[in-house]
Amino acid sequence: MTDDTLAVELSATGLSAAGLSATELSAIEEAAKKSGVLWLDLDRPRLAWHAWHDGAIHLVTGGEEQELPGLAGRESVRVTLRSKDNGARLVVFDAAVSVVEQAAAPEAVAALAKERLNARDSERLTERWAQGSTVLRLTPTGAARSTGV
């Protein structure tokens, strides 16, 4: 599947009670797996690295990691995934934000650690996160209009 075929226009009409159709979820998953970064609508658009795991985007903030002000205290956030190839917007969607208890979700933390590039302490990375960072799960919940490519 090319990035062009991933570009979808999502609309709020016709959504299931869960918020997204299987086709929409599949497009989000594919785009998230292809791109190591995303944009979050916070105090201003913020770039963040992430990992896709268990049907959701996971990311880490705080401590020595990326600063995403206010994200941990939000109920939801708008997420934009762009093409790795040309930067074109692939999909924009709303996601529920939840804090991940790191000790209870070792697979999610391991998926994030695998995606973390250039860590100064890769062998102790997850220990450092447990002490001073917050791991968050962004679960797609609703569609937002995308301009596509």
Backbone as ProteinMPNN parsed JSONL, in Angstrom:
{"seq_chain_A": "MTDDTLAVELSATGLSAAGLSATELSAIEEAAKKSGVLWLDLDRPRLAWHAWHDGAIHLVTGGEEQELPGLAGRESVRVTLRSKDNGARLVVFDAAVSVVEQAAAPEAVAALAKERLNARDSERLTERWAQGSTVLRLTPTGAARSTGV", "coords_chain_A": {"N_chain_A": [[0.845, -1.173, 0.0], [0.639, 2.176, -0.912], [1.663, 5.485, 0.203], [-0.043, 7.318, -0.951], [-2.415, 5.864, -1.308], [-3.095, 5.568, 1.271], [-3.999, 8.011, 2.055], [-6.83, 9.415, 3.26], [-10.15, 10.652, 3.43], [-11.662, 11.496, 6.242], [-14.75, 11.594, 7.858], [-17.2, 12.765, 10.206], [-19.597, 11.562, 9.861], [-21.609, 8.632, 9.732], [-20.269, 7.049, 11.573], [-19.553, 4.365, 13.786], [-20.829, 3.323, 17.032], [-18.531, 3.022, 18.485], [-16.949, 4.9, 17.341], [-15.186, 4.843, 15.087], [-14.913, 3.362, 11.854], [-13.997, 0.052, 10.707], [-12.413, 0.275, 8.444], [-11.456, 2.908, 8.664], [-10.016, 2.714, 11.079], [-8.076, 0.889, 10.251], [-6.721, 2.403, 8.318], [-5.634, 4.413, 9.951], [-3.983, 2.859, 11.618], [-2.169, 1.785, 9.725], [-0.959, 4.133, 8.724], [0.19, 5.111, 11.107], [2.04, 3.125, 11.679], [3.765, 3.419, 9.557], [4.923, 5.886, 9.908], [7.19, 7.422, 12.07], [6.764, 9.629, 13.568], [4.399, 12.088, 14.769], [1.878, 14.692, 14.766], [0.561, 16.703, 17.328], [-2.246, 18.493, 18.474], [-1.801, 20.768, 20.705], [-0.874, 23.214, 23.026], [0.244, 24.474, 20.977], [0.884, 23.246, 17.67], [2.533, 20.195, 18.116], [5.337, 18.19, 17.541], [5.904, 14.724, 17.836], [7.549, 11.678, 18.674], [6.618, 8.228, 18.411], [5.083, 4.989, 19.104], [3.228, 2.38, 17.607], [1.076, 0.226, 19.177], [-0.823, -2.535, 20.149], [-3.337, -1.634, 19.109], [-3.298, 1.143, 19.429], [-1.715, 4.4, 19.66], [1.308, 4.941, 21.312], [3.202, 6.97, 23.484], [5.909, 8.767, 25.04], [6.507, 11.158, 27.567], [8.021, 13.938, 29.273], [10.465, 14.222, 31.985], [13.591, 13.45, 30.73], [12.675, 13.208, 28.228], [10.593, 13.946, 25.303], [8.82, 16.999, 25.505], [5.482, 17.474, 26.078], [3.341, 19.531, 26.702], [0.705, 19.527, 29.01], [-0.618, 17.332, 27.911], [-0.938, 14.853, 29.308], [-2.943, 15.456, 31.113], [-5.219, 15.761, 29.647], [-8.384, 14.76, 28.196], [-8.786, 14.131, 25.561], [-7.218, 14.423, 22.299], [-6.305, 15.979, 19.214], [-4.878, 14.33, 16.489], [-2.399, 14.257, 13.981], [-1.24, 12.476, 11.273], [1.418, 12.173, 9.081], [2.826, 11.667, 5.788], [5.747, 9.746, 5.506], [7.29, 9.837, 3.292], [6.768, 12.248, 1.756], [5.723, 14.179, 3.419], [3.071, 14.837, 3.263], [-0.254, 15.258, 4.512], [-1.767, 12.493, 5.89], [-3.81, 11.412, 7.531], [-6.144, 12.658, 9.9], [-7.251, 12.608, 13.194], [-9.28, 12.212, 16.161], [-8.262, 11.348, 19.449], [-8.527, 9.424, 22.425], [-6.965, 10.155, 25.483], [-4.893, 8.451, 27.698], [-3.184, 7.626, 30.71], [-0.55, 5.368, 30.969], [0.085, 2.739, 33.106], [3.173, 1.959, 33.748], [4.479, -0.342, 34.851], [2.487, -2.223, 34.656], [2.174, -2.567, 31.982], [4.297, -3.806, 30.327], [4.817, -4.625, 27.67], [3.956, -2.525, 26.027], [5.681, -0.492, 26.869], [8.111, -1.635, 26.12], [7.771, -1.665, 23.33], [7.811, 1.073, 22.823], [10.43, 1.681, 23.728], [11.931, 0.345, 21.839], [11.542, 1.948, 19.626], [12.768, 4.292, 20.329], [15.199, 6.453, 19.43], [18.705, 7.07, 19.55], [19.076, 7.219, 22.364], [20.657, 8.174, 25.374], [21.109, 6.348, 27.302], [20.352, 3.623, 26.646], [20.242, 1.0, 27.711], [19.194, 1.368, 30.247], [16.922, 2.713, 29.866], [14.063, 2.235, 30.158], [13.891, 2.093, 32.918], [14.575, 4.689, 33.619], [12.427, 6.048, 32.467], [10.35, 5.056, 34.09], [10.917, 6.316, 36.463], [10.84, 9.101, 35.929], [9.216, 9.911, 33.781], [6.204, 10.016, 31.771], [4.16, 7.612, 30.339], [1.946, 7.497, 27.681], [-1.194, 6.56, 26.246], [-2.777, 6.836, 23.188], [-5.808, 6.467, 22.014], [-7.541, 5.939, 19.096], [-10.604, 7.591, 18.519], [-12.482, 9.116, 17.155], [-13.304, 10.533, 13.999], [-11.766, 13.052, 12.025], [-11.895, 15.637, 9.624], [-9.825, 15.281, 6.813], [-7.417, 16.65, 4.586], [-6.072, 15.111, 2.875], [-3.703, 13.941, 0.349]], "CA_chain_A": [[0.0, 0.0, 0.0], [1.441, 3.397, -0.978], [1.175, 6.588, 1.029], [-1.184, 7.938, -1.629], [-3.644, 5.112, -1.048], [-3.434, 5.737, 2.68], [-4.651, 9.302, 2.27], [-8.266, 9.215, 3.329], [-10.918, 11.746, 3.983], [-12.499, 10.984, 7.302], [-15.793, 12.517, 8.272], [-17.888, 12.31, 11.41], [-20.85, 10.896, 9.513], [-21.562, 7.196, 9.534], [-19.392, 6.371, 12.516], [-20.18, 3.421, 14.7], [-20.845, 3.782, 18.424], [-17.139, 3.048, 18.934], [-16.346, 6.115, 16.818], [-14.501, 4.68, 13.81], [-15.163, 2.12, 11.132], [-12.823, -0.82, 10.585], [-11.589, 0.852, 7.379], [-10.788, 4.076, 9.223], [-9.007, 2.236, 12.031], [-7.014, 0.272, 9.477], [-5.946, 3.488, 7.713], [-4.877, 5.038, 11.03], [-2.92, 1.928, 12.018], [-1.164, 1.711, 8.659], [-0.227, 5.406, 8.711], [0.982, 5.195, 12.337], [3.153, 2.19, 11.569], [4.693, 3.907, 8.537], [5.552, 7.127, 10.32], [7.679, 7.378, 13.443], [6.388, 10.855, 14.261], [3.05, 12.597, 14.538], [1.635, 16.039, 15.261], [-0.514, 16.798, 18.308], [-2.769, 19.844, 18.696], [-1.745, 21.103, 22.129], [-0.804, 24.668, 23.116], [0.594, 24.737, 19.58], [1.171, 21.926, 17.101], [3.752, 19.599, 18.687], [5.841, 16.984, 16.916], [6.256, 13.717, 18.835], [7.81, 10.315, 18.193], [5.642, 7.317, 19.019], [5.046, 3.597, 18.648], [1.895, 1.79, 17.522], [1.065, -1.046, 19.907], [-2.095, -2.996, 20.693], [-4.469, -0.835, 18.641], [-3.229, 2.551, 19.82], [-0.43, 5.078, 19.645], [1.91, 5.123, 22.634], [4.318, 7.905, 23.494], [6.459, 9.069, 26.361], [6.751, 12.584, 27.752], [8.541, 14.341, 30.577], [11.823, 13.819, 32.333], [14.525, 13.806, 29.658], [12.036, 12.914, 26.942], [9.883, 15.036, 24.638], [7.861, 17.75, 26.312], [4.157, 17.602, 25.465], [2.667, 20.217, 27.806], [-0.723, 19.358, 29.25], [-1.229, 16.164, 27.263], [-1.318, 13.831, 30.285], [-4.151, 15.878, 31.81], [-6.341, 15.908, 28.716], [-9.21, 13.588, 27.892], [-8.624, 13.8, 24.146], [-6.307, 15.26, 21.53], [-6.341, 15.793, 17.764], [-3.622, 13.754, 16.017], [-2.174, 14.296, 12.534], [-0.184, 11.593, 10.776], [1.875, 12.626, 7.766], [3.622, 10.74, 4.995], [7.192, 9.721, 5.719], [7.911, 10.106, 1.996], [6.677, 13.61, 1.247], [5.179, 15.09, 4.419], [1.646, 15.113, 3.046], [-1.164, 14.808, 5.567], [-2.442, 11.238, 5.558], [-5.044, 11.26, 8.291], [-6.301, 13.451, 11.118], [-8.309, 11.983, 13.986], [-9.294, 12.483, 17.592], [-7.858, 10.18, 20.249], [-8.642, 9.497, 23.875], [-5.655, 10.133, 26.133], [-4.871, 7.794, 29.005], [-1.862, 7.367, 31.259], [-0.242, 3.934, 31.042], [0.85, 2.296, 34.277], [4.295, 1.312, 33.07], [4.742, -1.677, 35.395], [1.412, -3.115, 34.243], [2.145, -2.652, 30.519], [5.68, -3.909, 29.869], [4.9, -4.77, 26.215], [3.83, -1.182, 25.455], [6.926, 0.215, 27.18], [9.143, -2.242, 25.271], [7.547, -1.184, 21.967], [8.317, 2.448, 22.804], [11.89, 1.655, 23.865], [12.469, -0.105, 20.554], [11.45, 3.063, 18.681], [13.52, 5.449, 20.833], [16.493, 6.558, 18.769], [19.777, 7.875, 20.144], [18.976, 7.393, 23.818], [21.982, 8.199, 26.001], [21.188, 5.227, 28.243], [19.372, 2.654, 26.148], [20.109, -0.176, 28.569], [18.435, 1.74, 31.451], [15.893, 3.629, 29.381], [12.743, 2.015, 30.765], [13.999, 2.447, 34.34], [14.533, 6.151, 33.679], [11.042, 6.441, 32.206], [9.531, 4.732, 35.266], [11.216, 7.268, 37.529], [10.613, 10.515, 35.668], [8.457, 10.196, 32.571], [4.85, 9.486, 31.699], [3.807, 6.921, 29.094], [0.545, 7.757, 27.348], [-1.844, 5.793, 25.178], [-3.733, 7.624, 22.411], [-6.696, 5.518, 21.361], [-8.408, 6.625, 18.136], [-12.01, 7.563, 18.929], [-13.371, 9.799, 16.237], [-12.663, 10.997, 12.779], [-11.742, 14.468, 11.702], [-11.708, 15.838, 8.182], [-8.449, 15.358, 6.347], [-7.312, 17.16, 3.234], [-5.424, 14.106, 2.048], [-2.495, 14.364, -0.336]], "C_chain_A": [[0.889, 1.233, 0.0], [0.868, 4.459, -0.058], [-0.028, 7.258, 0.384], [-2.478, 7.19, -1.355], [-4.048, 5.182, 0.407], [-4.178, 7.031, 2.946], [-6.161, 9.095, 2.208], [-8.928, 10.477, 3.829], [-11.878, 11.156, 4.985], [-13.542, 12.028, 7.642], [-16.522, 11.924, 9.462], [-19.19, 11.59, 11.091], [-20.631, 9.404, 9.344], [-20.653, 6.453, 10.49], [-20.192, 5.419, 13.393], [-20.184, 4.012, 16.104], [-19.434, 3.869, 18.981], [-16.398, 4.259, 18.376], [-15.715, 5.988, 15.455], [-14.879, 3.361, 13.163], [-13.872, 1.3, 11.075], [-11.876, -0.282, 9.517], [-10.805, 2.049, 7.893], [-9.698, 3.669, 10.208], [-7.81, 1.621, 11.311], [-6.12, 1.339, 8.836], [-5.082, 4.189, 8.756], [-3.709, 4.149, 11.435], [-1.803, 1.888, 10.988], [-0.311, 2.982, 8.622], [0.681, 5.528, 9.938], [2.202, 4.284, 12.27], [4.2, 2.681, 10.572], [5.465, 5.139, 8.977], [5.976, 7.043, 11.781], [7.335, 8.618, 14.25], [4.958, 11.238, 13.914], [2.977, 14.018, 15.062], [0.444, 16.002, 16.199], [-0.943, 18.254, 18.423], [-2.823, 20.09, 20.194], [-1.777, 22.627, 22.254], [-0.429, 25.269, 21.766], [0.824, 23.363, 18.969], [2.524, 21.415, 17.607], [4.081, 18.303, 17.955], [6.244, 15.999, 18.008], [6.564, 12.384, 18.151], [6.898, 9.376, 18.978], [5.88, 5.89, 18.55], [3.586, 3.165, 18.591], [1.97, 0.444, 18.225], [-0.353, -1.333, 20.38], [-3.256, -2.056, 20.362], [-4.453, 0.628, 19.017], [-1.81, 3.084, 19.656], [0.035, 5.217, 21.084], [3.048, 6.117, 22.488], [4.735, 8.186, 24.919], [6.785, 10.552, 26.428], [7.3, 12.839, 29.146], [9.905, 13.77, 30.87], [12.769, 14.319, 31.267], [13.933, 13.582, 28.276], [11.279, 14.134, 26.41], [8.863, 15.692, 25.564], [6.578, 17.939, 25.525], [3.238, 18.219, 26.517], [1.16, 19.987, 27.851], [-1.35, 18.1, 28.69], [-1.714, 15.136, 28.283], [-2.607, 14.181, 31.019], [-5.374, 16.026, 30.918], [-7.127, 14.618, 28.575], [-9.035, 13.154, 26.449], [-7.675, 14.791, 23.488], [-6.522, 14.972, 20.043], [-4.947, 15.393, 17.303], [-3.558, 13.869, 14.501], [-1.001, 13.379, 12.207], [0.135, 12.02, 9.354], [2.713, 11.547, 7.092], [5.097, 10.87, 5.327], [7.918, 10.139, 4.435], [7.923, 11.586, 1.62], [6.061, 14.613, 2.219], [3.706, 15.413, 4.265], [0.809, 14.558, 4.201], [-1.883, 13.548, 5.102], [-3.795, 11.146, 6.238], [-4.99, 12.13, 9.537], [-7.453, 12.832, 11.889], [-8.212, 12.426, 15.431], [-8.955, 11.19, 18.332], [-8.088, 10.457, 21.72], [-7.244, 9.356, 24.462], [-5.775, 9.415, 27.467], [-3.426, 7.538, 29.414], [-1.696, 5.856, 31.393], [0.558, 3.671, 32.308], [1.98, 1.425, 33.729], [4.57, -0.108, 33.56], [3.699, -2.691, 34.933], [1.361, -3.316, 32.724], [3.554, -2.759, 29.951], [5.816, -4.035, 28.347], [4.824, -3.407, 25.529], [5.118, -0.399, 25.676], [8.063, -0.332, 26.313], [9.003, -1.782, 23.821], [8.056, 0.248, 21.815], [9.841, 2.469, 22.846], [12.555, 1.243, 22.553], [12.499, 1.036, 19.541], [12.29, 4.274, 19.1], [14.915, 5.45, 20.234], [17.449, 7.414, 19.591], [19.616, 8.145, 21.638], [20.371, 7.313, 24.423], [22.202, 6.977, 26.879], [20.221, 4.115, 27.855], [19.195, 1.429, 27.026], [19.315, 0.111, 29.846], [17.246, 2.653, 31.126], [14.551, 3.454, 30.092], [12.752, 2.316, 32.266], [13.909, 3.966, 34.51], [13.116, 6.652, 33.437], [10.169, 6.196, 33.428], [9.734, 5.759, 36.377], [10.786, 8.692, 37.206], [9.802, 10.879, 34.45], [7.068, 9.576, 32.657], [4.656, 8.828, 30.343], [2.307, 7.109, 28.893], [0.088, 6.876, 26.206], [-2.855, 6.721, 24.517], [-4.569, 6.645, 21.591], [-7.611, 6.26, 20.395], [-9.878, 6.467, 18.517], [-12.952, 8.171, 17.915], [-12.601, 10.374, 15.078], [-12.736, 12.503, 12.666], [-11.469, 14.592, 10.21], [-10.228, 15.958, 7.862], [-8.433, 15.874, 4.924], [-6.665, 16.153, 2.3], [-4.163, 14.641, 1.397], [-2.821, 15.233, -1.515]], "O_chain_A": [[1.8, 1.335, 0.822], [-0.267, 4.351, 0.405], [-0.934, 7.717, 1.081], [-3.528, 7.81, -1.188], [-5.193, 4.896, 0.756], [-4.902, 7.148, 3.935], [-6.689, 8.644, 1.192], [-8.332, 11.266, 4.561], [-12.792, 10.412, 4.63], [-13.238, 13.219, 7.705], [-16.465, 10.717, 9.695], [-19.824, 11.053, 12.0], [-19.582, 8.972, 8.866], [-20.3, 5.305, 10.221], [-21.362, 5.657, 13.694], [-19.61, 5.075, 16.338], [-19.161, 4.695, 19.852], [-15.331, 4.613, 18.878], [-15.709, 6.967, 14.708], [-15.132, 2.368, 13.846], [-12.79, 1.81, 11.364], [-10.658, -0.375, 9.671], [-9.62, 2.19, 7.593], [-8.592, 4.208, 10.178], [-6.665, 1.814, 11.721], [-4.898, 1.193, 8.814], [-3.929, 4.523, 8.484], [-2.581, 4.621, 11.58], [-0.625, 1.951, 11.339], [0.912, 2.911, 8.503], [1.814, 5.996, 9.824], [3.275, 4.641, 12.755], [5.388, 2.393, 10.723], [6.552, 5.404, 8.465], [5.189, 6.632, 12.633], [7.574, 8.671, 15.457], [4.389, 10.786, 12.92], [3.901, 14.495, 15.721], [-0.562, 15.354, 15.912], [-0.1, 19.151, 18.464], [-3.766, 19.678, 20.87], [-2.63, 23.27, 21.643], [-0.748, 26.419, 21.465], [0.95, 22.39, 19.711], [3.531, 22.119, 17.533], [3.224, 17.438, 17.772], [6.858, 16.393, 18.999], [5.917, 12.014, 17.172], [6.461, 9.701, 20.082], [6.749, 5.62, 17.721], [2.793, 3.553, 19.45], [2.826, -0.382, 17.908], [-1.007, -0.461, 20.951], [-4.06, -1.723, 21.233], [-5.483, 1.297, 18.936], [-0.847, 2.327, 19.53], [-0.746, 5.567, 21.969], [3.769, 6.108, 21.491], [4.016, 7.886, 25.873], [7.279, 11.132, 25.462], [7.076, 12.062, 30.074], [10.435, 12.952, 30.119], [12.75, 15.503, 30.933], [14.619, 13.751, 27.267], [11.326, 15.214, 27.0], [8.144, 15.02, 26.303], [6.59, 18.499, 24.429], [2.449, 17.515, 27.148], [0.444, 20.218, 26.876], [-2.516, 17.823, 28.971], [-2.809, 14.597, 28.126], [-3.297, 13.284, 31.503], [-6.451, 16.381, 31.395], [-6.606, 13.527, 28.803], [-9.121, 11.967, 26.134], [-7.37, 15.848, 24.04], [-6.877, 13.855, 19.664], [-3.956, 16.024, 17.67], [-4.545, 13.611, 13.812], [0.079, 13.492, 12.785], [-0.76, 12.205, 8.53], [3.236, 10.641, 7.742], [5.629, 11.976, 5.419], [9.007, 10.712, 4.478], [8.955, 12.12, 1.216], [5.896, 15.782, 1.871], [3.151, 16.18, 5.052], [1.134, 13.523, 4.783], [-2.526, 13.538, 4.053], [-4.802, 10.84, 5.6], [-3.935, 12.313, 10.145], [-8.509, 12.558, 11.32], [-7.187, 12.95, 15.867], [-9.311, 10.094, 17.901], [-7.875, 11.569, 22.202], [-6.442, 8.544, 24.001], [-6.653, 9.728, 28.272], [-2.563, 7.27, 28.578], [-2.592, 5.16, 31.872], [1.584, 4.306, 32.548], [1.755, 0.293, 33.302], [4.866, -0.989, 32.753], [3.992, -3.882, 34.83], [0.591, -4.143, 32.235], [3.972, -1.899, 29.176], [6.822, -3.601, 27.786], [5.542, -3.158, 24.561], [5.593, 0.284, 24.768], [8.891, 0.438, 25.825], [10.007, -1.536, 23.153], [8.661, 0.594, 20.8], [10.473, 3.198, 22.08], [13.623, 1.748, 22.208], [13.386, 1.085, 18.689], [12.498, 5.185, 18.298], [15.715, 4.554, 20.499], [17.034, 8.369, 20.247], [19.995, 9.216, 22.113], [21.176, 6.472, 24.024], [23.34, 6.61, 27.169], [19.371, 3.717, 28.651], [18.1, 0.87, 27.083], [18.81, -0.823, 30.469], [16.656, 3.275, 32.01], [13.972, 4.428, 30.573], [11.74, 2.744, 32.82], [13.252, 4.462, 35.425], [12.653, 7.569, 34.115], [9.335, 7.034, 33.77], [8.812, 6.033, 37.145], [10.401, 9.431, 38.112], [9.707, 12.059, 34.112], [6.8, 8.725, 33.505], [4.956, 9.429, 29.311], [1.51, 6.909, 29.81], [0.864, 6.499, 25.328], [-3.69, 7.322, 25.193], [-4.098, 6.073, 20.608], [-8.381, 7.122, 20.819], [-10.343, 5.363, 18.801], [-14.113, 7.771, 17.832], [-11.408, 10.661, 15.172], [-13.669, 13.136, 13.16], [-10.859, 13.702, 9.617], [-9.48, 16.648, 8.553], [-9.333, 15.572, 4.139], [-6.7, 16.315, 1.08], [-3.614, 15.657, 1.823], [-1.916, 15.686, -2.216]]}, "name": "protein", "num_of_chains": 1, "seq": "MTDDTLAVELSATGLSAAGLSATELSAIEEAAKKSGVLWLDLDRPRLAWHAWHDGAIHLVTGGEEQELPGLAGRESVRVTLRSKDNGARLVVFDAAVSVVEQAAAPEAVAALAKERLNARDSERLTERWAQGSTVLRLTPTGAARSTGV"}
